[in-house]
Amino acid sequence: MTAVTMPYAAEYFITPMAAVAGAVADEILSTMTSHAELSRAYVNDGGDIALHLREGEKLVVGMVERPDRPSLFGTTTLTSDVPVRGIATSGWRGRSFSLGIADAVTVLADRAAAADAAATIIANAVDLPGHPAIVRVPACDLAPDADLGRRLVTQAVGKLTVAEVNEALASGVRTAERLLKIGLIRSAALHLSGETRVVGTVVASTLISNNVPERGLLHA
């Protein structure tokens, strides 16, 4: 957890807990694969997923727009020759606190812990600081033992104009593009108010829109 969050520490606020779910998924998967010959496997820790794919294997991942009301906006197929072995989703509508206003940011990275940390950073970057339609409260008021202390976390996002949605997403895209450039992620999909932006080719090259059957898919 500490190792995957350290690259962000100089510029962003982040704690090792930002990678906890992904790190647990990585650890459990490592234990599984060290004790059995598996051709493919995955560990899904509340939407943060660690993957194992032997040569020639593939998995289809369903991607959601809102963690609190899962509905697939598409799928991406991960094959053994693609280095992605971790997927994570973050946003203010999810189980954890967020400093930003993204409904969901799904990140594909080399490991689940790395994807978890990056999804947190990108979701925080999708934001409109000071906007009157955004309700924020100190994290410690909601959870006294929260590692965020008195930092303001998003609790509600009111009506935004198209221009405001574009502005917030553009901020997140800039952060995602930077992380992609320095090799911390492989791809990302950012969602806000029904709008989606994709960074990187892993998702973009295989994204399937419209009504996607949910049976047999991993949900990120």
Phi, psi and omega in degrees: 000316179294318184298319184279342178267342182302322180301341182262345193299328183288334187243332185238157169279124177202147175238162179304334180295344177296342183245012189296314183295317178295321180295320177297316178300316178301315183295315180295318179296319178300319178295318179298311185286340178279348182246357180208149176275097183251135177281325174204149181198160174209153173237121182253107180258080179065032179103348173262118197238130172257136186242148171229123180226119173280168183306130178089355182267163178209160175223144176257127183248128175271135184248133185255151177273330182220116180298331182280346180215071190304122173213130186283131173263351179168184178228161171225137180261122180256125180251164186297336182276353175267133187287003180289123176228012178211142179223139177212151179233137178223161179162167185289341179273356183276195184284335184256167177285152177223145176274347183253193185238011179298135171295319177197141170231117178255129183240138172251128182215182184289332177220159182295321179297319179294320178295321180298311180298315182294321179298323178297313182297315182291318179297322176296329183283338175284098191201160172227083185305133177079003182293131185293341182273359182255124180263124179230146177223156177300135181302322183292340176288334180267325180216101185304334181262013182297140180285356179273351179060231182265010177297142184281127179246149186283132178241341178199146177231116180281195182293129178242147175285165178301319180296321180291320176299315179298320180296315180295317179295322180298323177297317177293322179297319179300318178293316180298319179296323178294316179295324176296317182298323182266007171085016181275339176224166175253331180190162179206148174235125185247135183231137175203124175051043177082357178259145182231139172233139181241133177239131180094160187266344183297315177282311188301325185284344185233006184293133178239119184269184178073207187281115183249126178299140185268343185294132175079011180256148165279140179254123177253000000 
